[in-house]
Amino acid sequence: MAVASDRVRTALESVLDPEIRRPITELDMVRSIDVEETADGAVVTVGINLTTAGCPLRDTITKDVTNAVEALDGVARAVVQMSVMSDEQRTGLRTKLRGGIAEPVIPFTQPGNLTRVYAIASGKGGVGKSTVTANLAAAMAADGLKVGVLDADVYGFSIPRMLGVQHSPTKVDDMILPPVVADVKVISIGMFTQPGRPVVWRGPMLHRALQQFLADVFWGDLDVLLLDLPPGTGDIAISVAQMLPDAELIVVTTPQLAAAEVAERAGSMAQQTNQRIAGVIENMSWLVQPDGSRLELFGSGGGQRVANRLSEVLGTQVPLLGQVPLEIALREGGDAGLPLVLSDEDSVAGEALRGIARALGHRSRGLAGRKLAISPVS
């Protein structure tokens, strides 16, 4: 069977760029298609233009292109030849990805953007905020949502390890393509620092870094963006309120009274910044004993206390979204870069996190930012 280049191009429409998550044909990455008919079948040579010379996923693209082409009837062998986009081509790609806008903007503040943005906050460190963030992201993505995670805990970043990020972001001039793991787009300052080196920045640097992560990173069309905030009510929390006024806060606490009181203060910040609170998550709620009983290591009722108190302060109902029990596997999954929600279907903690993720992932975003199909009556 003769193989036409049109058939090859159609087959290549199924090949997605691993970072941008769009067909390589749509991104103008297919430079050429040459078909040579032989007695044993067609030899198809596909020229691919990579976004950068050091593209970390070139082997993945080569494999996916080869598989797509060699699956065609009549093709004996596929040959992939890699090259690099010119400056003009990269400029065109950046403009296309930004929806025709040449300069970077924060997409989540643009009219018509329907991404739900959740800022995961806590009053103090050590309550499992990052663990909750990583597992919620993985669970939402497993349910078919398009999810991004911004690790805004600049001093204490841990999201790259917890989600198992293996390579650095790719830069297309001033645009950053975030790594994708478990179908989640991830960005963190930890991807730009040397191992073991601390980040020593003051407020203006933190603000600028957050702005770059929101505007310069290609997030694409996300359903949900999760921000892992540092504990407390410092510079980053204030910057998030300024840059993402429609972001909703999720407050993470433990049952312990001391942690709950601090979490109340973190949540009460929403009153000053005019943000909404999506709810409270109680982590480390209890430890299941061999006989099935619950050992409440950190006391009980802290999560409900925070939800009730914030409801009073804010004058609106703040729900307790769920209680997540202590499990060794939850900690082990974070250390290994494999979230528990993906590795253990029978885990009680995993089921609790999956339930919270489903509830948050399918909440109505509200009318803020939507274009309403109405016009004034004259």
C-alpha positions in Angstrom: 0.0 0.0 0.0 1.4 3.4 -1.0 1.9 5.8 1.8 1.0 9.4 1.3 2.4 12.2 3.4 -1.1 13.4 4.3 -1.7 10.0 6.0 1.5 10.5 7.9 0.6 14.0 9.0 -2.9 12.8 10.2 -1.2 10.1 12.2 1.1 12.7 13.8 -1.9 14.6 15.1 -2.1 12.0 17.8 1.4 12.8 19.1 1.4 15.3 21.9 4.3 17.4 23.1 5.0 15.9 26.5 5.3 19.3 28.2 2.8 21.5 26.3 0.2 18.7 25.9 -0.9 19.7 22.4 -0.4 17.9 19.1 3.0 18.5 17.6 1.3 19.3 14.3 -0.6 22.1 15.9 2.6 23.5 17.4 4.3 23.6 14.0 7.0 21.1 15.2 6.7 18.9 12.1 9.3 20.3 9.8 9.0 17.8 6.9 7.6 14.4 5.9 9.5 12.4 3.3 8.2 9.0 2.0 10.4 6.6 0.1 8.7 3.5 -1.2 10.8 0.3 -1.1 10.1 -3.3 -1.9 9.6 -4.0 1.8 7.3 -1.0 2.4 7.7 2.7 2.9 10.5 4.4 4.8 9.1 7.6 6.3 11.5 10.3 7.4 9.9 12.9 9.7 11.7 16.1 10.5 10.9 17.5 14.0 11.7 21.0 15.2 12.3 20.9 19.0 11.6 24.0 21.0 15.1 24.0 22.4 18.3 22.1 21.7 18.4 20.6 25.2 14.8 19.4 25.2 14.8 16.8 28.1 12.0 14.8 26.4 13.4 14.5 22.9 13.6 10.7 23.4 9.9 10.6 24.3 9.0 12.6 21.2 11.1 10.4 19.0 9.5 7.2 20.4 5.9 8.6 20.1 6.5 9.8 16.5 8.1 6.5 15.5 5.2 4.5 17.0 2.5 6.6 15.4 4.1 6.4 11.9 5.1 2.7 12.0 1.5 1.9 13.0 0.3 2.9 9.5 -0.3 0.2 6.9 2.4 0.1 4.4 5.1 1.7 6.5 8.2 -0.5 7.1 10.3 1.9 9.1 10.1 5.5 10.5 13.2 7.7 10.8 13.0 10.8 13.0 15.4 13.7 12.4 15.6 16.3 15.1 16.4 20.0 14.7 15.7 23.1 16.6 13.2 26.0 16.0 14.6 29.3 14.8 14.1 32.4 16.9 11.2 33.4 14.6 9.5 30.1 15.0 9.9 30.2 18.8 8.4 33.7 18.9 5.5 32.4 16.8 5.0 29.4 19.2 5.0 31.6 22.3 2.4 33.9 20.7 0.3 30.9 19.8 0.4 29.4 23.2 -0.5 32.7 24.8 -3.6 33.0 22.7 -2.2 35.6 20.3 -0.8 37.8 23.1 2.9 38.4 22.6 3.7 39.5 26.2 3.3 37.3 29.3 0.1 37.9 31.4 -1.4 36.0 34.3 -3.9 33.8 32.5 -6.0 33.1 35.6 -7.0 36.8 35.9 -8.1 37.2 32.2 -11.8 37.6 31.3 -13.4 34.3 30.5 -10.8 32.2 32.3 -12.6 29.4 34.2 -9.7 27.8 36.0 -10.5 27.1 39.7 -7.6 28.3 41.8 -7.1 26.9 45.3 -4.4 28.3 47.6 -3.6 25.6 50.2 -2.7 27.4 53.4 -1.8 26.6 57.0 -1.1 28.6 60.2 2.1 26.7 61.0 4.4 24.2 59.4 4.4 20.5 59.9 0.6 20.0 59.5 1.0 18.2 56.1 0.0 21.0 53.8 2.3 19.9 51.0 1.3 16.3 51.3 -2.3 17.3 51.0 -1.6 19.4 48.0 0.4 16.7 46.1 -2.3 14.1 46.7 -5.2 16.4 45.8 -3.5 17.3 42.6 -2.8 13.6 41.7 -6.3 12.6 42.6 -7.9 15.4 40.5 -5.7 14.5 37.5 -6.6 10.8 37.8 -10.3 11.8 37.6 -9.6 13.4 34.3 -9.1 17.1 35.2 -6.3 19.2 33.8 -4.3 20.2 36.9 -1.4 22.4 37.7 0.6 22.8 41.0 2.6 25.9 41.9 4.9 25.4 44.8 4.8 28.8 46.4 6.6 27.7 49.5 9.8 29.3 48.3 11.8 28.7 51.4 10.5 25.2 52.2 9.7 23.7 48.8 8.9 20.0 48.8 6.4 19.5 45.9 9.0 18.3 43.4 10.0 15.4 45.6 6.4 14.6 46.6 5.2 14.4 43.0 8.4 12.7 41.7 9.6 15.4 39.3 12.6 14.0 37.5 13.7 16.8 35.2 14.0 20.6 35.0 11.6 22.9 33.2 12.2 23.7 29.5 12.7 27.4 28.6 11.5 28.7 25.3 13.1 32.2 25.5 11.0 33.9 28.2 8.4 31.1 28.4 8.8 28.2 30.9 7.3 24.8 30.1 6.7 23.0 33.4 7.4 19.4 33.9 4.4 17.1 33.8 4.1 14.1 36.2 1.0 12.0 36.8 -0.7 14.3 34.3 0.0 17.3 36.6 1.9 20.4 35.5 4.4 21.4 38.3 6.6 24.4 38.9 8.7 25.1 41.9 11.7 27.3 42.8 13.3 24.0 43.8 13.7 23.2 40.1 16.0 26.2 39.7 18.3 25.8 42.8 21.3 23.6 43.5 20.6 20.8 46.0 21.1 21.8 49.6 21.3 25.5 48.8 18.9 27.8 50.7 16.8 30.5 49.1 17.6 33.8 50.9 15.1 36.3 49.5 13.2 39.2 50.9 9.6 40.3 50.0 10.1 41.9 46.6 12.0 38.9 45.3 9.3 36.6 46.5 6.7 38.7 44.8 8.6 38.7 41.5 9.2 35.0 41.6 5.5 34.3 42.2 4.6 36.7 39.4 7.0 34.9 37.0 5.6 31.5 37.9 2.1 32.7 37.2 2.8 34.6 34.0 5.9 33.1 32.4 5.0 29.5 32.9 2.8 27.9 30.1 0.0 26.4 32.1 -2.4 25.8 29.2 -6.1 25.4 29.7 -6.3 24.1 33.3 -9.4 23.0 35.2 -7.7 23.5 38.6 -4.6 25.3 39.8 -3.3 24.4 43.3 -0.9 26.7 45.1 1.1 25.2 48.0 1.6 28.3 50.2 4.2 28.7 52.9 2.8 28.6 56.5 1.5 31.8 58.0 0.3 35.1 56.6 3.5 36.5 55.2 4.6 38.0 51.9 3.6 35.2 49.6 0.1 34.9 51.0 -0.4 38.7 50.5 1.0 38.5 47.0 -1.3 35.6 46.1 -4.3 37.7 47.3 -3.1 40.6 45.1 -2.3 38.6 41.9 -5.1 36.1 42.1 -8.1 37.8 43.8 -10.4 35.0 42.8 -8.3 32.3 44.4 -10.1 30.4 47.2 -8.3 29.4 50.4 -8.2 25.9 51.8 -6.9 25.8 55.4 -5.1 22.7 56.6 -4.8 22.0 60.3 -4.3 19.1 62.7 -6.8 18.2 65.4 -4.5 19.7 68.0 -5.8 22.8 69.7 -2.6 24.8 69.4 -2.5 24.1 65.6 -6.2 24.9 65.2 -5.8 28.3 66.9 -3.0 29.2 64.5 -5.0 27.9 61.5 -7.9 30.2 62.5 -5.6 33.2 62.2 -4.4 32.1 58.8 -7.9 31.6 57.6 -9.1 34.9 59.0 -6.7 36.7 56.6 -9.4 36.1 54.0 -11.5 38.8 55.7 -8.8 41.4 55.1 -8.0 40.3 51.5 -11.6 39.7 50.4 -10.9 36.1 49.5 -13.2 33.2 49.8 -12.5 30.1 51.9 -13.4 26.8 50.2 -13.1 24.9 53.4 -10.9 23.3 56.1 -9.0 20.0 55.9 -8.1 18.2 59.1 -4.9 16.1 58.6 -3.4 13.5 61.0 -6.9 13.0 62.5 -6.3 9.6 64.1 -4.2 6.4 63.8 -6.0 3.2 63.1 -4.9 0.5 65.6 -4.6 -3.3 64.7 -7.9 -3.9 66.5 -9.6 -1.3 64.3 -9.9 1.4 67.1 -8.7 4.9 66.6 -5.9 6.5 68.5 -6.3 10.3 68.4 -2.6 11.2 68.9 -3.2 15.0 68.4 -6.6 15.2 70.1 -9.9 15.7 68.3 -12.2 18.3 66.9 -9.5 20.8 65.7 -10.7 20.9 62.1 -14.4 21.4 63.0 -13.4 24.1 65.4 -11.5 26.0 62.7 -14.4 25.6 60.3 -16.9 26.9 62.9 -14.7 29.8 64.0 -14.1 30.9 60.4 -17.8 30.7 59.6 -18.4 33.1 62.5 -15.7 35.5 61.6 -16.5 35.6 57.9 -20.2 35.4 58.2 -20.5 32.6 55.7 -20.5 28.8 55.9 -17.0 27.3 55.9 -17.2 23.5 55.6 -14.9 20.9 57.0 -14.0 19.2 53.7 -12.7 16.0 55.3 -10.5 14.3 57.9 -7.3 12.5 56.8 -6.0 9.8 59.2 -2.4 9.1 59.9 -0.9 6.4 57.7 2.8 5.5 57.2 2.1 4.9 53.5 1.1 8.5 53.1 4.5 9.7 54.4 6.3 7.0 52.4 4.5 8.0 49.2 5.6 11.6 49.7 9.3 10.6 50.1 9.2 8.3 47.1 7.4 10.7 44.8 4.3 8.5 44.4 1.2 10.1 46.0 -0.8 7.6 48.0 -4.0 8.3 46.1 -2.4 6.7 43.1 -0.7 3.7 44.8 -3.2 2.3 47.2 -6.9 2.0 46.4 -7.6 0.5 49.9 -6.0 3.2 51.9 -8.3 5.0 54.3 -6.2 8.2 54.0 -6.1 7.9 50.3 -9.9 7.5 50.0 -10.4 10.5 52.2 -8.1 12.6 50.0 -9.8 11.3 46.8 -13.2 12.3 48.3 -12.0 15.8 49.0 -10.4 16.1 45.6 -13.7 15.1 43.9 -15.7 17.6 45.9 -13.3 20.4 45.1 -12.7 19.5 41.5 -16.4 19.6 40.7 -17.4 22.7 42.6 -19.0 25.5 40.7 -16.5 28.3 40.1 -19.2 31.0 40.3 -19.8 33.9 37.9 -16.6 36.0 38.6 -14.7 36.4 35.4 -17.3 34.7 33.2 -18.7 36.3 30.1 -22.5 36.5 30.4 -24.5 36.3 27.2 -26.7 39.3 28.1 -26.9 42.8 26.7 -28.6 45.9 28.0 -32.1 46.6 27.0 -32.6 50.0 25.4 
